[in-house]
Amino acid sequence: MAALIKNEVFSCFVFYGVLLVIKMYTIAIITGQMRLRKKAFANPEDALRHGGLQFHREDPYVERCRRAHINDLENILPFLFLGAIYSMTGPTLAVARLHFLVFFVARVLHSVAYLCALRAPTRSLAYTVAQIPCISMALQILTLVAAYA
């Protein structure tokens, strides 16, 4: 493990990866807080605990938060896999940092656009920009390992 941390590219990846995980936790906490504030619970037992079965319901903003969290899971988890493998392929620190930074900033913007219901196409553009470094890393990884397939 110490050897991996001494790898500047891997350490850079870990930095942005941990920030993304913290961002995902933050969205999960926001979703939970919105459920409490809006009294909109997904499970009857939670509704009963907080006032009664009438609160076992959906709320549009709670659902928006939940979708933002699901979207993070669908996009950040593949990035974590690709980034870890990409870090081991020997990219330059500057190029790797650009990949990681672009993905991170685009995903933060995507979450802000989702939670604040920013005008289209803000969220779509953020999503698309975040996919560029992922596609780039995937193609570079495949190029390096294709000979072994």
C-alpha positions in Angstrom: 0.0 0.0 0.0 2.8 2.4 0.8 4.2 2.0 -2.7 0.8 2.9 -4.2 0.6 6.0 -2.1 4.0 7.1 -3.3 2.7 6.9 -6.8 1.7 10.5 -7.5 -0.9 9.6 -10.1 -2.6 7.1 -7.8 -2.5 9.5 -4.9 -4.1 12.2 -7.1 -6.8 9.7 -8.0 -7.3 8.8 -4.4 -7.7 12.5 -3.5 -10.5 13.0 -6.1 -12.0 9.6 -5.5 -12.4 10.3 -1.8 -13.9 13.8 -2.5 -16.4 12.1 -4.8 -17.4 9.5 -2.1 -17.8 12.4 0.4 -20.0 14.1 -2.2 -22.1 10.9 -2.6 -22.5 10.7 1.2 -23.6 14.4 1.2 -26.3 13.7 -1.4 -27.5 10.8 0.7 -27.7 12.9 3.8 -29.5 15.7 1.9 -32.0 13.1 0.7 -32.6 11.8 4.2 -33.0 15.3 5.6 -35.5 16.2 2.8 -37.5 13.1 3.7 -37.7 14.3 7.3 -38.4 17.9 6.4 -41.1 17.0 3.8 -42.4 14.1 5.9 -42.2 11.8 2.8 -41.1 8.3 3.8 -40.4 5.4 1.5 -41.2 2.8 4.2 -44.3 2.5 6.3 -42.4 1.8 9.5 -40.5 5.1 9.0 -43.8 7.0 8.4 -45.3 5.5 11.5 -42.3 6.6 13.5 -42.7 10.2 12.2 -46.4 10.8 12.4 -48.4 8.1 10.7 -49.0 6.1 7.5 -50.2 9.3 5.7 -46.5 10.2 5.5 -45.7 6.9 3.6 -45.7 8.9 0.3 -43.5 10.4 -2.4 -42.5 14.0 -2.6 -41.2 15.5 -5.9 -38.2 17.2 -4.3 -37.3 14.1 -2.2 -37.5 12.0 -5.4 -35.2 14.6 -7.2 -32.6 14.2 -4.4 -33.0 10.4 -4.6 -32.5 10.4 -8.4 -29.4 12.6 -7.9 -28.0 10.0 -5.5 -28.8 7.1 -7.9 -27.2 9.0 -10.7 -24.0 9.4 -8.6 -23.9 5.7 -8.0 -24.3 4.9 -11.7 -21.5 7.3 -12.7 -19.0 7.6 -9.8 -18.6 3.8 -9.2 -17.4 3.2 -12.8 -15.1 6.2 -12.5 -13.5 4.7 -9.3 -12.8 1.5 -11.2 -11.5 3.2 -14.3 -9.4 5.7 -12.4 -7.8 3.1 -10.2 -6.8 0.9 -13.2 -5.8 4.0 -15.3 -3.5 5.2 -12.5 -1.5 1.9 -12.8 -1.0 2.4 -16.6 1.7 5.0 -16.2 0.0 8.3 -17.3 1.7 11.6 -16.7 0.5 13.3 -13.5 -0.7 16.4 -15.4 -2.8 14.4 -17.8 -4.2 12.1 -15.1 -5.0 15.1 -12.9 -6.9 16.7 -15.7 -9.0 13.5 -16.2 -9.8 13.4 -12.4 -10.4 17.1 -12.0 -12.7 17.4 -15.0 -14.8 14.4 -13.8 -14.9 15.8 -10.3 -16.0 19.3 -11.2 -18.5 18.1 -13.8 -20.1 15.7 -11.2 -20.3 18.5 -8.6 -22.0 20.7 -11.2 -24.3 17.8 -12.2 -25.4 17.4 -8.5 -25.9 21.2 -8.1 -27.9 21.3 -11.3 -30.0 18.3 -10.2 -30.7 19.5 -6.6 -31.4 23.1 -7.6 -33.3 22.2 -10.8 -31.1 24.4 -12.9 -32.3 25.1 -16.5 -31.6 22.6 -19.1 -29.2 21.7 -20.6 -26.9 22.4 -17.5 -27.3 18.9 -16.1 -26.9 17.2 -19.4 -23.8 19.1 -20.3 -22.3 18.3 -16.9 -23.1 14.7 -17.4 -21.5 14.7 -20.9 -18.4 16.5 -19.8 -17.9 14.0 -17.0 -18.1 11.1 -19.5 -15.2 12.4 -21.6 -12.4 11.5 -19.1 -14.1 8.2 -18.4 -14.2 7.3 -22.1 -10.6 8.5 -22.5 -9.4 6.4 -19.5 -11.4 3.3 -20.7 -9.9 3.6 -24.2 -6.4 4.0 -22.9 -6.8 1.0 -20.6 -8.2 -1.2 -23.4 -5.4 -0.2 -25.8 -2.8 -1.3 -23.2 -4.4 -4.6 -22.3 -5.9 -5.6 -25.7 -2.8 -7.7 -26.6 -3.5 -9.9 -23.6 -7.1 -10.6 -24.3 
